[in-house]
Amino acid sequence: MIRKILEQAVLLGALLALPATALADPVTYAGKLGNIDIVVEFTGDPATAGEALAARYFYRSKGIDIPLQAKSSKGATFQLAEEEACDAKKCGDGQAPPIGAVWRLSPADKGKTLEGTWTAKKTLPLKLTRIASRAQTETPATTPRDLYDFTDMTFSGDDAPITMAASPYDYLKLDFAPEADAKEGWPDAAYSYVTDPRTKFARPRIVDLAGGAPIEAANALLQNRHWHDSLSALTCAALQYAGFHDGPPMEGMDDDSLGGYEDSTFKVTSLTPKLMSWSESGSLYCGGAHPNNYSDAYVMDVRRGALLTLQDMFSDTVDGKPGPSLATFVKEKRKKPSDQTEVDYEAECGIDDLIGDYLGASLKRDGDRQVLVFGLQGLPNVIQACGGDLVEMPVSEAQALFTPEFAKLLEP
């Protein structure tokens, strides 16, 4: 694995050849703590800093950030204090987080490598090789918290690509070989679920499609979404360290908690050489007033690797929401409850009103037959229980509602 990282460093050799003043901080290094693979991001450039630096690092086998507080510097040698996890017992009364180890590092070969020691109950050698820098934030990073916040703010959505250029540290964290399950699907379209063993939840990748239909763009989108979820889970687990947040220890964050991501579910409901559909659900908590409960479904144009919105699929939409004819169609087609308890529950939720703001559509595949599913999704947390599927029907029953582009994608 380290050999692979070093090969990536060679590809970035042009960056390393620039004068130190042209290199963007912070800087990422990778190497060994004893015989264990690690990746470290420093708040500045160890080759030119001339002052104490802070940092964060992770063991590649775990992926969870650990804060390294600035300690001291003398000449080119600098020290960092590695925090221990800080639960209520250790830090509940406002105590400073305990220090688990001290790092001593010195640059060599004009900063291309760092060598030193990690000292706790025993002393282990440290040897790191420079990988790359990333663009500095508007407010320069000076603490482990600043580095942590960069990741949290930059990649908190599902869209921003996690690349070596955007953040070498986060890219190397996620560039970890997943474990693949057996292939499944249909005769003309197969997929398999893959799992990062550190975060434990499975996400799909397309394996092959009939006619040699391209899968690269679709798998790039699936990987990006998987990586974002993994990064969020690992970022949540890092909150067991006081150096990454304000205030007292966060309840439930002292046991490598992944914030509920490890229990989230992802189910492929349809795959053809043209379209893929799936559902995602779970309950996430990483601090705050309440968990984030969600249950959503998606449709993707496989060739383009692009998610389709309601307006991509249906002609009658207004600002991304169902227009009058589409909303009326769903209200008329959906199954109405007969049990009085369910009738009262629907009335309390105001299902017909919610259709106007939160209607979603997805696909299920039954053999060679595509089934259209309408449901409520993206609901606020307080009414999440009102969500769910409203009606299923063969796609032929809604043919008149489709955009020409979506209708073409549904063709065999």
C-alpha positions in Angstrom: 0.0 0.0 0.0 2.8 2.4 0.9 4.4 1.6 -2.5 1.2 2.7 -4.2 1.2 6.0 -2.2 4.8 6.7 -3.1 4.1 6.1 -6.8 1.4 8.7 -6.5 3.9 11.0 -4.9 6.2 10.6 -7.9 3.3 11.7 -10.2 3.2 14.9 -8.1 6.9 15.4 -8.5 6.4 18.7 -10.3 4.8 20.1 -7.2 7.7 19.0 -5.1 10.2 20.7 -7.4 8.6 24.1 -6.9 10.1 26.6 -4.4 8.8 26.2 -0.9 7.1 29.6 -1.1 5.0 28.3 -4.0 3.8 25.2 -2.2 0.3 25.4 -0.7 -0.1 24.4 2.9 -1.1 22.2 4.6 1.2 19.3 3.6 0.4 15.6 3.6 3.0 12.9 4.3 2.7 9.1 4.4 4.8 6.4 5.8 5.4 4.2 8.9 4.9 4.5 12.6 7.0 1.4 13.6 5.7 -1.0 11.0 2.2 0.4 10.7 1.1 2.5 7.7 0.0 6.0 8.6 -0.9 9.3 6.8 -0.2 12.7 8.4 -1.4 16.2 7.4 0.6 19.2 8.9 -0.8 22.7 9.3 2.4 24.0 7.6 5.4 22.9 5.6 7.8 21.0 7.8 10.6 21.8 5.4 10.4 25.5 5.9 8.2 26.2 8.9 10.9 27.0 11.5 8.2 26.9 14.1 6.0 24.4 15.9 3.4 22.7 13.7 0.1 21.0 14.5 -1.2 18.0 12.6 -3.7 15.2 12.4 -3.0 11.6 11.3 -4.7 8.2 10.8 -3.8 4.6 10.8 -4.7 3.3 7.3 -6.2 0.2 8.8 -8.7 2.4 10.8 -9.1 5.7 9.0 -10.0 7.7 12.1 -8.2 11.1 12.6 -6.1 11.6 15.8 -5.1 15.2 16.8 -1.4 16.1 17.1 -1.1 19.4 19.0 1.8 21.7 18.4 4.4 21.3 21.2 7.7 22.9 20.5 10.5 23.3 17.9 14.2 23.7 18.0 16.0 24.4 14.8 14.6 22.0 12.2 13.3 19.5 14.8 9.8 19.9 16.1 7.6 18.0 18.5 3.9 17.2 18.6 1.6 15.9 21.4 -0.7 13.1 20.4 -4.1 13.2 22.2 -5.8 10.2 23.7 -9.5 9.8 23.1 -11.4 11.9 25.7 -14.5 10.4 27.3 -16.6 11.7 30.1 -14.4 10.0 32.7 -11.2 11.6 31.4 -12.4 15.0 30.4 -16.0 15.4 31.8 -15.0 18.0 34.3 -13.2 20.2 31.8 -9.8 18.5 32.1 -7.3 18.9 29.3 -7.3 15.8 27.1 -4.6 13.3 28.1 -1.5 13.1 26.0 -0.9 9.6 24.7 2.5 10.0 22.9 5.0 12.6 21.9 6.3 12.9 18.3 9.8 14.2 17.5 10.5 14.8 13.8 13.2 16.3 11.7 13.1 17.0 7.9 15.7 15.4 5.5 16.4 15.6 1.8 15.0 19.2 1.7 11.8 18.1 3.4 11.0 15.2 1.1 11.2 12.9 4.1 10.7 13.3 7.9 12.3 11.0 10.4 12.0 10.8 14.1 10.4 8.9 17.0 7.0 8.2 18.6 7.3 7.9 22.3 4.7 6.6 24.7 5.2 3.6 27.0 7.7 2.5 24.3 9.5 4.3 21.5 9.0 3.5 17.8 10.6 5.0 14.7 8.7 7.4 12.5 9.6 7.7 8.8 7.4 9.7 6.5 7.6 10.7 2.8 6.1 13.9 1.4 3.1 13.3 -0.8 1.6 16.7 -1.7 0.1 19.9 -0.4 -3.4 21.3 -0.9 -4.7 24.8 -1.3 -4.8 26.8 1.9 -8.1 27.9 3.3 -9.0 31.6 3.7 -8.1 31.4 7.4 -4.7 29.5 7.6 -4.9 26.3 9.5 -3.0 26.4 12.9 -4.6 23.6 14.9 -5.8 20.0 14.3 -9.4 21.4 14.6 -8.8 23.6 11.6 -7.7 20.6 9.5 -10.7 18.6 10.7 -13.1 21.5 9.9 -11.6 21.7 6.3 -12.7 18.2 5.6 -16.1 18.6 7.3 -16.9 21.8 5.4 -15.4 20.8 2.0 -16.9 17.4 1.6 -20.1 17.6 3.7 -22.3 17.2 0.5 -22.5 14.4 -2.0 -21.1 16.2 -5.0 -17.6 17.6 -4.4 -15.2 15.0 -5.8 -12.6 13.8 -3.3 -9.4 14.0 -5.3 -5.7 14.1 -4.7 -5.7 17.7 -5.8 -8.5 18.8 -3.5 -7.2 17.0 -0.4 -4.4 14.5 -0.6 -5.0 13.5 3.0 -8.7 12.7 2.6 -8.1 11.0 -0.8 -5.5 8.7 0.7 -7.9 7.9 3.6 -10.5 6.7 1.2 -8.3 5.0 -1.4 -8.6 1.7 0.5 -9.3 -1.7 -1.2 -12.9 -2.6 -0.6 -14.2 -6.2 -0.1 -16.6 -7.3 -2.8 -19.6 -9.5 -2.4 -20.8 -12.0 -5.1 -22.2 -10.7 -8.3 -26.0 -10.4 -8.6 -28.7 -8.8 -10.8 -30.3 -9.7 -14.1 -29.0 -11.5 -17.2 -28.3 -8.1 -19.0 -27.1 -6.2 -15.9 -25.0 -7.3 -13.0 -23.7 -5.5 -9.9 -22.1 -6.4 -6.6 -22.0 -4.7 -3.2 -18.6 -3.6 -1.9 -17.6 -2.7 1.7 -14.8 -0.7 3.2 -14.1 -2.9 6.2 -13.3 0.1 8.3 -16.8 1.6 7.9 -18.7 -1.7 7.5 -21.6 -0.6 5.2 -22.1 -1.9 1.7 -22.6 0.2 -1.5 -22.9 -1.2 -5.0 -20.8 -1.1 -8.1 -21.9 -2.1 -11.6 -20.0 -5.2 -12.8 -21.2 -5.6 -16.4 -24.0 -4.6 -18.8 -25.3 -6.2 -21.9 -23.9 -4.9 -25.2 -20.8 -3.6 -23.6 -22.6 -0.5 -22.3 -20.2 1.8 -20.5 -20.1 1.6 -16.7 -17.3 4.0 -15.8 -19.3 7.2 -15.3 -21.9 5.3 -13.2 -19.4 3.7 -11.0 -17.6 7.0 -10.6 -20.8 8.5 -9.1 -21.4 5.4 -7.0 -17.9 5.5 -5.6 -18.0 9.2 -4.9 -21.2 8.8 -2.9 -19.7 5.8 -1.1 -16.6 7.8 -0.3 -18.6 10.7 1.0 -20.5 8.4 3.4 -17.3 6.7 4.5 -15.7 10.1 5.1 -18.7 11.3 7.1 -18.6 8.1 9.2 -14.9 8.4 9.9 -15.2 12.1 10.6 -17.9 11.3 13.1 -15.8 8.7 14.8 -13.0 11.3 15.3 -15.2 13.3 17.6 -14.0 11.0 20.4 -11.0 13.4 20.5 -11.4 16.7 22.2 -9.1 18.4 19.8 -11.7 18.2 17.0 -14.6 19.9 18.8 -15.6 22.5 21.4 -17.0 21.8 24.8 -17.2 18.6 26.9 -17.0 15.1 25.5 -19.8 14.3 23.1 -22.2 11.6 24.3 -21.8 8.4 22.4 -18.6 9.5 20.7 -16.1 7.7 22.9 -16.3 4.2 21.4 -15.3 4.7 17.7 -19.0 5.4 16.9 -19.6 5.7 13.2 -22.7 7.8 13.7 -25.1 5.1 12.5 -23.6 4.8 9.1 -22.6 1.2 9.8 -26.3 0.3 10.2 -27.5 2.2 7.1 -29.0 0.2 4.2 -28.6 0.5 0.5 -30.7 -1.6 -1.9 -30.5 -1.8 -5.7 -34.1 -2.0 -6.9 -33.4 -1.9 -10.7 -30.5 -2.0 -13.1 -30.6 -2.0 -16.9 -27.9 -1.0 -19.5 -29.5 2.4 -19.4 -30.9 3.1 -15.9 -30.1 2.2 -12.3 -32.4 2.8 -9.3 -31.8 2.3 -5.6 -33.0 3.2 -2.1 -31.0 4.4 0.9 -32.2 4.6 4.5 -30.8 4.9 8.0 -30.7 7.0 11.2 -27.5 9.1 11.7 -26.3 10.9 14.8 -23.1 12.8 15.1 -24.0 15.4 17.7 -26.9 17.8 17.7 -30.4 17.8 19.0 -31.7 14.7 17.3 -30.8 11.9 14.8 -31.1 12.4 11.1 -33.6 9.8 10.0 -33.9 9.3 6.2 -35.3 7.1 3.5 -34.7 8.2 -0.1 -34.7 6.6 -3.5 -32.7 7.6 -6.6 -32.6 7.0 -10.4 -29.4 7.3 -12.4 -28.7 7.6 -16.1 -26.0 4.9 -16.3 -24.2 6.1 -19.5 -23.8 9.7 -18.1 -23.4 8.7 -14.5 -25.9 11.4 -13.6 -28.8 11.4 -11.1 -32.2 12.1 -12.5 -34.5 14.6 -10.8 -38.2 14.7 -10.9 -38.1 17.3 -13.7 -35.7 15.0 -15.7 -38.3 12.3 -15.6 -41.7 14.0 -15.9 -42.9 16.8 -18.2 -45.2 18.5 -15.7 -42.9 19.9 -13.0 -42.5 23.3 -11.5 -39.2 24.3 -9.9 -38.4 20.6 -9.4 -41.8 19.8 -7.8 -44.7 18.0 -9.3 -47.0 20.2 -11.4 -50.8 20.0 -11.2 -51.3 17.0 -13.5 -48.5 14.9 -12.0 -49.7 15.6 -8.5 -53.3 14.8 -9.3 -52.2 11.6 -11.1 -50.4 10.3 -8.0 -53.2 11.4 -5.6 -55.8 9.5 -7.7 -53.7 6.4 -8.2 -52.4 5.9 -4.7 -54.0 3.4 -2.5 -56.2 5.0 0.2 -56.3 3.4 3.7 -59.6 1.9 4.9 -58.6 1.2 8.5 -59.7 4.2 10.7 -56.4 4.4 12.5 -54.5 4.7 9.2 -57.1 7.2 7.9 -56.5 9.3 11.0 -52.7 9.0 10.6 -52.8 10.1 7.0 -55.0 13.1 7.9 -52.5 14.1 10.6 -49.6 13.8 8.1 -51.5 15.6 5.4 -50.3 13.1 2.7 -52.0 14.9 -0.2 -50.4 18.2 0.8 -47.0 16.6 1.2 -47.2 15.2 -2.4 -46.9 18.7 -3.7 -43.6 19.3 -2.0 -41.9 16.0 -1.4 -42.9 13.6 -4.2 -40.1 11.4 -5.5 -40.0 8.6 -8.1 -37.9 5.5 -8.5 -37.9 2.2 -10.3 -38.2 -1.5 -9.4 -37.3 -4.3 -11.8 -39.4 -7.5 -11.8 -37.7 -9.7 -14.4 -37.9 -7.8 -17.7 -40.7 -5.5 -16.4 -40.0 -2.1 -15.0 -42.2 -0.8 -12.2 -42.6 2.9 -11.4 -42.7 3.8 -7.7 -44.0 7.1 -6.4 -43.2 8.0 -2.8 -42.5 10.8 -0.3 -38.9 11.5 0.4 -36.6 14.3 1.7 -39.1 15.0 4.5 -38.1 17.1 7.5 -37.0 15.1 10.4 -40.1 15.8 12.5 -42.4 14.3 9.9 -40.0 11.6 8.6 -42.5 8.9 9.8 -45.0 10.2 7.2 -42.7 9.1 4.3 -42.8 5.9 2.3 -44.1 4.5 -1.0 -47.5 5.8 -2.2 -48.1 3.7 -5.3 -46.5 1.2 -7.7 -47.5 0.7 -11.3 -46.1 -0.6 -14.6 -44.2 2.2 -16.4 -46.6 1.9 -19.3 -49.4 3.4 -17.1 -47.5 6.6 -16.7 -46.0 6.8 -20.2 -47.9 10.0 -21.1 -46.2 11.8 -18.2 -42.6 11.1 -19.0 -40.2 13.5 -20.7 -39.1 12.2 -24.1 -35.5 11.7 -22.8 -36.7 9.6 -19.8 -39.1 7.6 -22.0 -36.2 6.7 -24.3 -34.1 5.5 -21.4 -37.0 3.2 -20.3 -37.1 1.5 -23.7 -35.7 -2.1 -23.8 
